[in-house]
Amino acid sequence: MSVDHTRPTNPTRESEVRAAHAEHAPGSDPTPEEERAADKNKPDPEVAEHYREMTERGANQRGEGRPG
């Protein structure tokens, strides 16, 4: 399988630089309806336990695949 490489044009590069330096605003605040819906969510204990296990496993990881 061959990969076709392209070179970005100067206008493309300039556009990317402008976009990278443009101010970014956060999204809108949640609506009252969205806040109520979020408050109704209940965390799944099984998911919380899995998260704890994976956090512990990552903290104790040794060897070549270790992040950081």
MOTA-V696738 format. One record per pair of residues at least 24 apart in sequence whose ideal C-beta (glycine too) atoms are under 8 Angstrom apart, sorted by the first residue. I is the first residue (numbers start at 1). J is the second residue. Records with the same first field share a line. If there is no record, write none. Layout:
I=J / J
//
This chain:
none
//
